[in-house]
Amino acid sequence: MADLNLKLATLCYVQRPGQTLMLHRVKRANDYHEGKWNGLGGKFEPGESPEECVVREVYEESGLVCTQPALRGQITFPNFDGESDWYVWLFLASRWTGQLRDSEEGRLAWIDNDRLLDLNLWPGDRMFIPWMFEDRFFSAKFLYADGDFLGYDVTFYGPDGRIERQSYQHAGAVPAPDFVPVYQPADDTSCWLCGGPVSKRHCKIICQQCGFTRDCSDP
């Protein structure tokens, strides 16, 4: 049997009323997700449970500490990046503490829930993000080849014990979205995450409401 290169990871969609915290992957060189918007997350460390992994990853990427993250589904991505099979546990987190801070992985922004699918997402993400908010658990396999989305197979497990299966074959390319969230007001007088008042100190812009800090040179 050939050796399998398996990667285990979590992905979390942090919530506040009507909005989801998203990460725009625009900071790291040679990032396979460059330019895409994702939830927060990353790979397991040895011995971690999915819940331990997601709490650690969200904290490392945002400064927020999730309490009682809710597991909503699991997705297998065979040979997603041309190197590995990825197994991803997906969470919603509506309870958290801490102050939002800048991320080394990309730029964070609170996005209105009704605009999530307008972001520059992986095509498959447009399929499973709505499932995250449904009252049922899902287990799926999403197929990509050289970055192109091919389709999925999914099984839904309802709270009443009902099991439903669904398959989808992708028909073609998805048009590029024209929605680009504005990172900050032009005059730098308010926080581009929560809209609160800011102060400027030592080339930093600091929100007095949520604590988010960014460089004055950010676009």
C-alpha positions in Angstrom: 0.0 0.0 0.0 1.3 3.4 -0.9 2.0 5.9 1.9 -0.7 8.4 2.3 0.0 12.0 3.1 -2.8 13.0 5.5 -3.4 16.4 7.0 -5.8 16.9 9.8 -7.2 20.4 10.4 -10.0 22.5 11.9 -11.9 25.5 10.4 -13.9 27.9 12.5 -16.5 30.5 11.6 -16.5 32.9 14.6 -19.8 34.7 15.1 -21.2 37.9 16.4 -24.8 39.1 15.8 -25.3 39.1 12.1 -21.7 38.8 11.2 -18.9 36.2 10.7 -15.2 36.8 11.3 -13.3 36.0 8.0 -9.6 36.0 7.1 -8.4 37.3 3.8 -5.2 35.4 2.9 -3.0 38.1 1.5 0.0 38.2 3.7 2.0 35.0 3.3 4.2 34.3 0.3 3.4 31.1 -1.6 0.1 30.6 0.2 -2.0 28.0 -1.6 -5.1 30.0 -0.5 -3.7 33.4 -1.6 -6.4 35.9 -2.3 -9.2 33.7 -0.9 -11.3 34.4 2.2 -11.4 31.6 4.8 -12.6 31.0 8.3 -10.0 30.6 11.0 -8.1 27.4 11.6 -5.2 25.2 10.9 -3.5 21.8 11.4 -3.7 19.6 14.5 -0.8 19.4 16.8 0.2 16.0 18.2 -2.4 14.7 20.7 -5.0 17.4 20.1 -8.7 16.8 19.9 -10.6 18.8 17.2 -12.0 21.1 20.0 -8.5 21.7 21.4 -7.1 22.4 17.9 -9.9 24.9 17.0 -9.6 26.9 20.2 -5.8 27.1 19.8 -5.9 28.0 16.1 -8.5 30.8 16.5 -6.5 32.3 19.4 -3.3 32.2 17.4 -4.9 33.8 14.4 -7.1 36.4 16.1 -6.5 36.8 19.8 -10.0 35.5 20.5 -10.7 32.6 22.9 -13.6 30.5 21.8 -15.8 28.9 24.5 -18.0 26.0 23.6 -17.2 25.9 19.8 -20.0 23.8 18.1 -18.9 21.1 15.7 -21.1 21.4 12.6 -19.5 19.1 10.1 -16.5 17.3 8.7 -15.1 17.4 5.1 -12.6 15.3 3.3 -10.6 17.0 0.5 -8.7 14.2 -1.4 -5.4 15.5 -2.9 -6.7 19.1 -2.4 -3.3 20.8 -2.9 -1.8 18.2 -5.1 0.2 16.8 -2.2 -2.1 15.7 0.6 -5.6 14.5 1.6 -7.0 17.0 4.0 -9.6 16.1 6.7 -11.2 19.2 8.1 -13.5 19.5 11.2 -15.8 22.6 10.9 -17.0 24.7 13.8 -19.2 27.7 14.6 -18.2 29.8 17.6 -20.7 32.3 18.9 -19.2 32.5 22.4 -15.8 33.9 22.8 -13.7 36.3 24.9 -10.6 38.4 24.3 -9.7 41.3 22.1 -9.3 41.0 18.3 -5.7 41.6 17.1 -4.0 41.5 13.7 -3.2 38.2 12.2 0.0 37.0 10.6 -2.1 34.8 8.2 -4.0 37.6 6.5 -6.4 40.5 7.2 -9.4 39.9 9.4 -12.8 41.5 8.9 -16.3 41.0 10.2 -18.5 40.3 7.2 -22.3 40.5 7.2 -23.7 37.0 7.0 -25.8 37.8 3.9 -22.6 38.9 2.1 -20.4 35.9 2.9 -21.0 34.1 -0.4 -20.1 37.3 -2.2 -16.5 37.1 -1.1 -13.7 35.5 -3.1 -14.1 32.0 -1.7 -13.1 28.6 -2.8 -16.0 27.4 -5.0 -16.8 24.5 -2.6 -17.0 26.9 0.3 -20.1 28.5 -1.2 -21.7 25.1 -1.0 -20.9 24.2 2.6 -21.0 27.6 4.4 -24.9 27.6 4.3 -24.8 24.1 5.8 -23.0 25.4 8.8 -26.1 27.3 9.9 -28.5 24.5 9.4 -29.9 22.3 12.2 -28.1 19.1 11.1 -24.6 17.7 11.0 -22.9 16.9 7.7 -20.1 14.7 6.5 -18.8 15.3 3.0 -16.1 14.7 0.4 -15.2 17.7 -1.8 -13.2 17.1 -5.0 -10.7 19.5 -6.5 -8.2 19.0 -9.3 -5.4 21.6 -9.9 -7.5 24.1 -7.9 -10.7 23.5 -10.0 -13.8 22.4 -8.1 -15.3 19.2 -9.4 -18.1 18.4 -7.0 -19.0 16.8 -3.8 -20.8 13.9 -2.0 -22.4 14.7 1.3 -24.4 12.9 4.0 -26.6 15.0 6.4 -27.6 13.7 9.8 -30.7 15.4 11.2 -31.6 15.9 14.8 -34.5 13.5 14.4 -32.2 10.8 13.2 -33.1 11.3 9.5 -30.2 10.7 7.1 -30.1 12.3 3.7 -27.5 11.9 1.0 -26.7 14.4 -1.8 -24.2 14.5 -4.7 -23.2 17.5 -6.9 -21.2 17.7 -10.1 -19.8 21.2 -10.8 -20.8 22.4 -14.2 -18.2 25.2 -14.8 -16.2 28.1 -13.6 -17.7 30.5 -11.0 -17.6 34.1 -12.0 -15.2 36.2 -10.0 -17.0 38.1 -7.2 -17.1 41.9 -7.4 -17.6 42.4 -3.6 -14.4 43.6 -1.9 -14.9 44.6 1.8 -13.4 47.9 2.7 -10.6 47.4 5.2 -10.8 50.9 6.8 -12.3 54.4 6.3 -10.1 56.6 4.2 -9.5 59.1 6.9 -8.4 56.5 9.5 -10.8 57.8 12.1 -12.6 54.6 13.0 -11.8 50.9 13.3 -12.3 48.9 10.1 -13.4 45.9 12.1 -16.0 47.2 14.6 -16.3 50.9 13.6 -15.3 52.1 17.0 -13.1 55.1 17.7 -9.3 54.8 17.3 -6.2 56.4 18.5 -2.8 56.6 16.8 0.4 55.8 18.7 3.9 54.8 17.5 2.8 54.1 13.9 -0.1 52.0 15.2 -3.9 52.6 14.9 -5.6 51.2 18.0 -9.3 50.7 18.4 -10.6 52.0 21.7 -13.6 49.7 21.5 -12.4 46.2 20.5 -8.7 46.7 20.9 -7.8 45.8 17.3 -4.4 47.2 16.3 -2.9 47.6 12.9 0.0 49.4 11.2 -0.7 52.9 9.9 0.7 51.7 6.6 -2.0 49.1 6.1 -4.1 49.7 2.9 
